[in-house]
Amino acid sequence: MRSRRRSRSSPITRPARRTRHHHAPKEWIDKFKGKFDLGWDKQREMTLAKQKEMGIVPPTLVTSELSEGIAAWRFLDDDQRKCSPL
């Protein structure tokens, strides 16, 4: 019968370590700067159009409504757009 004991390298038995911050490196920030300035509404439309073009999703698929508490991009002021988590 096989033992159910986990190996020492298992993430479950490994001691907790300090984690690094999960920030993108400056090179990536610079590379993508301005690419998403149109906002999440437009990005969703563009992503869906590309997926339809590639045949990933049916051509009749439409985007879902924004979740409650998420404002349409056009209703955000400049400060809110800068601090947007998306």
VENTATA-V169976 format. One record per backbone hydrogen bond with DSSP energy under -0.5 kcal/mol. NH is the residue of the N-H (numbers start at 1). CO is the residue of the C=O. Records with the same first field share a line. If there is no record, write none. Layout:
# VENTATA-V169976
NH->CO ; CO
This chain:
# VENTATA-V169976
10->7
13->10
14->10
23->21
28->25
29->25
30->26
31->27
32->28
33->29 ; 30
35->32
37->34
39->36
43->39
44->40
45->41
46->42
47->43
48->44
49->45
50->46
51->47
52->48
53->49
54->50
55->51 ; 52
56->51
57->51
61->58
70->67
71->69
75->72
76->73
81->77
82->78
83->79
84->81
